[in-house]
Each structure stands twice: as C-alpha cells, then as structure tokens.
Amino acid sequence: MVGIVGYGAYVPSYRIKVEEIAKVWGDNPVALSRGLIVNEKSVPSADEDTATIAVTAARYALARAQIDPSKIGAVYVGSESHPYAVKPTASIVAEAVCATPKLTAADLEFACKAGTAGIQMSMGLVDSGMVEYALAIGADTSQGAPGDALEYTASAGGAAYIIGKENTIADIDTTVSFTTDTPDFYRREGQNYPSHGGRFTGEPAYFKHVLSAAKMLFEETGSKPEDYDYACFHQPNGKFYLRAGKKLGFSSEQIKQGLLTPNIGNTYSGAVPLALSNILDVAEPGDKIFVVSYGSGAGSDGFTITVKDEIEERRDLAPKTQDIIDKKTYIDYAVYAKFKGKIKM
C-alpha cells in the first residue's frame, strides 16, 4: 500500500485583515467577510516565495518521515507562482533537502490542484518500484490585482508530502480525477495578475468538478459520507468549501478541521495540502479522511486516506499546522503592497 511517510506545512507569519484592504478600495468589510467567509489572509514577506515555502515544508516532512533524504527519487512542486518562468523550483528544493542528484524533478502547474497532481504522480512512481520515496509539494504566493475580488483571498502557504511504501503514517486507499476544459480562471504569459470568470467560477467550474470527483470516490469505494471521520476540499473561500461539504452530505464536525481559509486566505496549490496536514495533526489511528482538490481550467483530484498507528510516534517531530498559523504579525496595506510588489518604480 502506497501512503504518506511524512508531511510538513508552512504559512508566512504576516497577515492582512479584510477590513484593511476594504478601507483602501471603499468596499464593505462586513459584507465581504460574511460573503466570502474570510477574515484575514497570509502575506509572504519580501524574502519569501514559493521556493522558500516549499523548502521549509519539505524539511518538516523529512523530520516526520525519519528517512535518509538521499532515498528520495522524485521531487515535484505544484504551484502557479513559481519564482522563475524558466528555472525549476523542484531542483532548488531537492538541493536544499540534500536529496540525491540521482532523481527526477519537475515543476507542475494546474492552477490550485498542482500539489495533489504531484501526489498522484508520486504514488505511481513509488507503486511501480521506480523510486523508493517521492516528495510532492503544493505551494503558492498567489496573486490578486489591486481592487479585484481576488485581492481579499489570494494568499501564501504550502505543504509537503513524502510518499512511500514503508513506514507510512497514513495509507492512500483510493485516488480518482475528474477533468474538463473549463476556462474559469487563467493568466497569460507576461500578465502580472490572473483573470477570472466571476460567478462562472462557481457552478460550472468549482462545484461541477469537486462534486463529480467526490461522487466518483463514493462509487469506487462503495462508501458514504458517514464512513469518514474527516473531509476537506479546495477552499477558494470559506463559502464554497462549506457549501460543497453540505451538498455531499458531510456534517460540520467532519469538515471543520480542514477549513483554514477564514484565517489564512486561499493558498491555491497549498490549500488542500494544508487542510490535510491540519487534519493529520489531530487524526487518530484508524480514522478515515476524504479529500477533494480543485484546480481551475479545470479538474479535481480525490483521495481516501486511512490513518495508521505510526502517526502518533512522528506527529510531534515537526511544527503542527495550527501552531504555524497562530504565529502572526499584522501589517497595513502599504506594507502588504510593498511585499507583494504592487508598487512599481
């Protein structure tokens, strides 16, 4: 059985509140907060990017995995905000964690589900015997144009997963994917900020793919919502996440541990990996987890996961997700604009 050997998370400590952004653009902060179910979001500092987030998360994953990093045979970093247009983030991560040069590495891009796509690719390489361990990361420092709705949610963070067959702390029982050509969100080469389809991003995009992948998981596993202890989904905002959970029949108790967006915003490729890491931080041996990601363009990856006894021995070997999130410093819009490069010289 292929599964998770180690996991690690990282979220920048800087935060900006919704009302601080709304104050600049003359929007109603109360209506925004209630409508999006987002109170504040994480902001990368001037010396943080997708690479630094990925490296930190990977080091935490290695601490929990307790393996020799030279046994990692594949490194994949999923993101839509890689620091270089031509230069892989994955090679930076591999070098930083002292993985062997005898490996395959690549950057992945599928909007917000590139991280889970990396997990699936890692599963295939490990299961085939081509590599002993693979490292899959979802991380982003996402963009939102000044004054655009995305500016209230687009944030930064990520999580890393070491996939293997031996000494797993959680087994990945099943995975499925559902993909169509749905252009709800995109950014062309050279554009600083993405474009989105407004309300179009809901029903024909997010909900169609998340619900379809979830139903495929139920059918393939012969399971139903009550068979799971936890469930998490992609969370572009809190509203979509809660609505998806309700539509699929999950209770608020099953989905609340995975909901991070209200306090850190939408970390894009990091969203579902971070939600899962927060669940693994508290899950008990034998617990079953239901996971569905989403990436614009558009597609969803689904997983069912069973937690093992080994998690209790290794969970505390790296900082927990909520502890990382709780360490925060608030900034105003001027500092936020400087950190995000919104001020052009």
C-alpha positions as CSV (number, residue, x, y, z in Angstrom):
1,M,0.0,0.0,0.0
2,V,1.4,3.4,-1.0
3,G,0.9,6.1,1.6
4,I,2.2,9.2,3.4
5,V,5.5,8.7,5.2
6,G,5.9,12.3,6.3
7,Y,4.2,15.7,5.9
8,G,5.0,19.3,6.7
9,A,3.3,22.6,6.4
10,Y,4.4,26.3,6.3
11,V,2.4,29.6,6.2
12,P,4.1,33.0,6.3
13,S,3.6,34.9,9.5
14,Y,2.4,38.2,8.1
15,R,-1.4,38.8,7.9
16,I,-3.6,41.5,6.5
17,K,-7.2,41.8,7.5
18,V,-10.1,42.1,5.1
19,E,-11.1,45.4,6.5
20,E,-7.7,46.9,5.8
21,I,-8.0,46.0,2.1
22,A,-11.6,47.2,2.0
23,K,-10.6,50.5,3.6
24,V,-8.4,51.2,0.6
25,W,-11.0,50.4,-2.0
26,G,-14.1,51.6,-0.3
27,D,-15.8,48.2,0.0
28,N,-18.0,47.0,2.8
29,P,-15.7,44.8,5.0
30,V,-18.5,43.2,6.9
31,A,-20.3,42.1,3.8
32,L,-17.1,40.8,2.3
33,S,-16.2,38.9,5.4
34,R,-19.6,37.3,5.6
35,G,-19.9,36.7,1.9
36,L,-16.5,35.1,1.4
37,I,-16.1,33.7,5.0
38,V,-12.6,35.1,5.0
39,N,-11.4,37.4,7.9
40,E,-7.7,37.8,7.0
41,K,-5.1,36.3,4.8
42,S,-1.4,35.4,4.9
43,V,1.2,37.5,3.1
44,P,4.7,36.5,2.1
45,S,7.4,38.8,3.2
46,A,9.9,40.4,0.8
47,D,12.3,37.4,1.2
48,E,9.6,34.6,0.9
49,D,8.4,32.9,-2.3
50,T,7.1,29.6,-3.4
51,A,10.6,28.1,-3.2
52,T,11.3,29.1,0.4
53,I,7.8,27.9,1.4
54,A,8.3,24.6,-0.3
55,V,11.8,24.1,1.2
56,T,10.5,24.7,4.7
57,A,7.5,22.4,4.3
58,A,9.8,19.7,2.8
59,R,12.2,19.9,5.8
60,Y,9.3,19.5,8.2
61,A,8.1,16.5,6.1
62,L,11.5,14.9,6.3
63,A,11.6,15.4,10.1
64,R,8.4,13.4,10.4
65,A,9.4,10.8,7.8
66,Q,12.7,10.0,9.6
67,I,14.2,8.8,6.3
68,D,17.6,9.4,4.6
69,P,16.8,12.2,2.1
70,S,19.1,10.5,-0.4
71,K,16.4,7.9,-0.8
72,I,14.1,10.4,-2.4
73,G,13.9,9.6,-6.1
74,A,11.4,12.2,-7.3
75,V,10.6,15.8,-6.4
76,Y,7.5,17.6,-7.7
77,V,6.5,21.2,-6.8
78,G,3.0,22.2,-7.8
79,S,2.4,25.9,-8.0
80,E,1.1,28.7,-10.2
81,S,3.6,31.2,-8.7
82,H,7.0,29.6,-9.3
83,P,9.7,32.2,-8.8
84,Y,11.2,31.6,-12.2
85,A,9.4,31.4,-15.6
86,V,12.3,29.2,-16.8
87,K,14.1,27.5,-13.9
88,P,12.6,24.7,-11.8
89,T,11.6,25.2,-8.2
90,A,11.9,21.5,-7.7
91,S,15.7,21.4,-8.2
92,I,16.1,24.1,-5.6
93,V,14.0,22.1,-3.1
94,A,15.9,18.8,-3.9
95,E,19.3,20.5,-3.3
96,A,18.0,22.2,-0.1
97,V,16.9,19.0,1.5
98,C,20.0,17.1,0.4
99,A,18.2,14.7,-1.9
100,T,20.5,12.6,-4.2
101,P,21.2,14.1,-7.7
102,K,20.0,10.7,-9.0
103,L,16.4,11.7,-9.2
104,T,13.6,13.1,-11.4
105,A,12.3,16.5,-10.6
106,A,9.8,18.8,-12.2
107,D,7.5,21.8,-11.6
108,L,3.8,21.2,-12.0
109,E,1.1,23.7,-12.9
110,F,-2.7,23.0,-12.8
111,A,-3.9,26.1,-11.0
112,C,-4.8,25.1,-7.4
113,K,-4.6,21.3,-7.8
114,A,-0.9,21.0,-8.9
115,G,0.1,19.8,-5.5
116,T,-2.4,16.9,-5.4
117,A,-1.4,16.1,-9.0
118,G,2.2,15.7,-7.7
119,I,0.9,13.3,-5.0
120,Q,-0.7,11.2,-7.7
121,M,2.4,11.1,-9.8
122,S,4.5,10.2,-6.8
123,M,2.1,7.4,-6.0
124,G,2.6,5.9,-9.4
125,L,6.4,6.1,-9.3
126,V,6.5,4.5,-5.8
127,D,4.0,1.8,-6.6
128,S,5.8,0.8,-9.8
129,G,9.1,0.5,-7.9
130,M,10.8,3.2,-10.0
131,V,11.6,5.2,-6.8
132,E,11.6,4.3,-3.1
133,Y,10.3,7.7,-1.9
134,A,8.9,10.7,-3.7
135,L,8.4,14.3,-2.4
136,A,5.2,16.1,-3.6
137,I,4.6,19.8,-2.6
138,G,1.8,22.2,-3.2
139,A,2.8,25.8,-2.5
140,D,1.9,29.3,-3.7
141,T,2.3,33.0,-3.2
142,S,-0.9,33.8,-5.2
143,Q,-1.7,37.0,-7.0
144,G,-4.7,39.3,-7.0
145,A,-4.9,42.6,-8.9
146,P,-5.4,45.7,-6.7
147,G,-9.1,46.3,-6.1
148,D,-10.1,42.9,-7.6
149,A,-12.1,40.4,-5.6
150,L,-9.2,38.0,-5.6
151,E,-7.2,40.5,-3.5
152,Y,-9.3,39.6,-0.5
153,T,-8.4,35.9,-0.6
154,A,-5.2,35.3,-2.6
155,S,-2.6,34.4,0.0
156,A,0.6,32.3,0.6
157,G,1.5,28.9,2.1
158,G,2.1,25.3,1.3
159,A,2.5,21.7,2.5
160,A,4.8,18.8,1.5
161,Y,4.2,15.1,1.5
162,I,6.8,12.2,1.3
163,I,5.2,9.3,-0.4
164,G,6.4,5.7,0.0
165,K,5.5,2.1,0.8
166,E,7.5,1.6,4.0
167,N,6.8,3.1,7.5
168,T,3.7,5.0,6.3
169,I,1.7,7.1,8.8
170,A,-1.4,7.1,6.6
171,D,-2.3,4.9,3.6
172,I,-3.8,6.3,0.4
173,D,-6.5,3.8,-0.3
174,T,-8.0,5.3,-3.5
175,T,-7.5,8.2,-5.8
176,V,-9.6,9.5,-8.7
177,S,-9.6,12.5,-11.0
178,F,-12.2,14.5,-13.0
179,T,-11.1,16.9,-15.7
180,T,-12.7,19.1,-18.3
181,D,-11.7,22.1,-20.4
182,T,-13.4,24.8,-18.3
183,P,-11.6,28.2,-18.6
184,D,-12.9,29.8,-15.4
185,F,-9.5,31.3,-14.3
186,Y,-6.3,32.0,-16.3
187,R,-3.2,34.2,-16.6
188,R,-1.3,34.6,-19.9
189,E,2.4,34.8,-20.2
190,G,3.6,38.3,-19.1
191,Q,0.5,39.2,-17.2
192,N,1.0,40.2,-13.6
193,Y,-2.4,39.2,-12.4
194,P,-4.9,36.4,-13.4
195,S,-8.3,36.9,-14.9
196,H,-11.4,35.1,-13.6
197,G,-15.0,34.4,-14.7
198,G,-16.7,35.9,-11.7
199,R,-19.8,33.9,-10.9
200,F,-18.9,31.4,-13.7
201,T,-16.2,30.1,-11.3
202,G,-18.9,28.6,-9.1
203,E,-21.4,26.2,-10.5
204,P,-19.9,25.1,-13.9
205,A,-16.4,25.2,-12.6
206,Y,-15.7,24.5,-8.8
207,F,-18.9,22.7,-7.9
208,K,-19.2,20.6,-11.0
209,H,-15.6,19.2,-10.6
210,V,-15.5,18.9,-6.8
211,L,-18.9,17.2,-6.6
212,S,-18.2,14.9,-9.6
213,A,-14.8,13.7,-8.2
214,A,-16.4,13.2,-4.8
215,K,-19.2,11.1,-6.3
216,M,-16.6,9.1,-8.2
217,L,-14.8,8.4,-5.0
218,F,-18.0,7.2,-3.3
219,E,-18.8,4.9,-6.2
220,E,-15.4,3.5,-6.5
221,T,-15.0,2.8,-2.7
222,G,-18.7,1.9,-2.1
223,S,-18.6,4.3,0.8
224,K,-20.8,7.2,2.0
225,P,-20.2,10.4,4.0
226,E,-20.8,8.8,7.4
227,D,-18.0,6.3,6.8
228,Y,-15.4,9.1,7.1
229,D,-14.1,10.9,10.2
230,Y,-12.8,14.0,8.3
231,A,-13.3,15.6,4.9
232,C,-11.7,18.5,3.2
233,F,-12.0,20.2,-0.2
234,H,-10.4,23.0,-2.1
235,Q,-11.2,26.4,-0.5
236,P,-11.0,29.4,-2.7
237,N,-13.1,31.0,0.1
238,G,-15.0,29.6,3.1
239,K,-18.4,29.8,1.4
240,F,-17.6,27.4,-1.4
241,Y,-16.0,24.9,1.0
242,L,-18.9,24.8,3.4
243,R,-21.4,24.5,0.5
244,A,-19.5,21.6,-1.1
245,G,-19.4,19.8,2.2
246,K,-23.1,20.3,2.8
247,K,-24.0,19.2,-0.8
248,L,-22.1,16.0,-0.3
249,G,-23.7,15.2,3.0
250,F,-20.8,15.8,5.4
251,S,-21.5,17.2,8.8
252,S,-19.9,20.4,10.1
253,E,-17.9,18.3,12.6
254,Q,-16.4,16.3,9.7
255,I,-15.3,19.3,7.7
256,K,-14.3,22.0,10.3
257,Q,-10.7,20.8,10.9
258,G,-9.9,21.2,7.2
259,L,-11.3,24.7,6.9
260,L,-8.3,27.2,7.1
261,T,-9.3,29.9,4.5
262,P,-11.1,32.2,7.0
263,N,-7.8,32.8,8.8
264,I,-5.1,32.5,6.1
265,G,-7.0,33.0,2.8
266,N,-6.7,30.9,-0.4
267,T,-3.2,29.4,-0.6
268,Y,-4.1,28.0,-4.1
269,S,-1.9,24.9,-4.7
270,G,-1.3,24.8,-0.9
271,A,-4.9,24.9,0.1
272,V,-5.8,21.2,0.1
273,P,-2.3,20.0,1.2
274,L,-2.5,22.4,4.2
275,A,-6.1,21.3,5.0
276,L,-4.9,17.7,5.0
277,S,-1.9,18.5,7.2
278,N,-4.1,20.2,9.7
279,I,-6.3,17.1,9.8
280,L,-3.3,14.7,10.2
281,D,-2.2,16.8,13.1
282,V,-5.2,15.6,15.2
283,A,-6.4,12.4,13.5
284,E,-6.4,9.2,15.4
285,P,-5.2,5.8,14.1
286,G,-7.9,4.1,12.1
287,D,-9.6,7.5,11.1
288,K,-10.6,7.8,7.5
289,I,-10.2,11.0,5.6
290,F,-12.0,12.1,2.4
291,V,-10.1,14.7,0.2
292,V,-11.0,16.5,-3.0
293,S,-8.9,19.2,-4.6
294,Y,-9.8,21.6,-7.3
295,G,-7.8,23.5,-10.0
296,S,-9.2,26.0,-12.5
297,G,-9.0,25.0,-16.1
298,A,-10.5,22.7,-14.7
299,G,-10.1,19.5,-12.6
300,S,-10.3,17.8,-9.3
301,D,-8.3,15.0,-7.6
302,G,-9.9,12.9,-4.9
303,F,-8.3,10.7,-2.3
304,T,-9.5,8.4,0.5
305,I,-6.9,8.0,3.3
306,T,-6.6,5.8,6.4
307,V,-4.5,6.9,9.3
308,K,-2.1,4.4,10.9
309,D,-0.7,3.8,14.4
310,E,2.7,5.2,13.3
311,I,1.3,8.7,13.2
312,E,1.4,9.0,17.0
313,E,5.1,8.4,17.1
314,R,6.0,11.0,14.5
315,R,3.3,13.7,14.5
316,D,5.2,15.9,17.0
317,L,8.6,15.7,15.2
318,A,7.7,19.0,13.3
319,P,5.6,22.0,14.0
320,K,1.9,21.5,13.7
321,T,-0.1,23.4,11.1
322,Q,-2.3,25.4,13.5
323,D,0.8,26.4,15.6
324,I,2.4,27.8,12.5
325,I,-0.8,29.7,11.6
326,D,-1.2,31.1,15.1
327,K,2.2,32.9,14.8
328,K,1.2,36.0,13.0
329,T,2.0,39.7,12.7
330,Y,-0.5,42.1,11.2
331,I,0.5,44.6,8.5
332,D,-1.2,47.5,6.8
333,Y,-2.0,47.9,3.1
334,A,1.2,49.9,2.4
335,V,3.5,47.2,3.7
336,Y,1.4,44.5,2.0
337,A,1.7,46.3,-1.3
338,K,5.5,46.6,-0.9
339,F,5.9,42.9,0.0
340,K,3.7,41.8,-3.0
341,G,5.4,44.1,-5.5
342,K,2.3,46.1,-6.2
343,I,4.3,49.3,-6.1
344,K,6.0,49.8,-9.4
345,M,9.1,52.0,-9.5
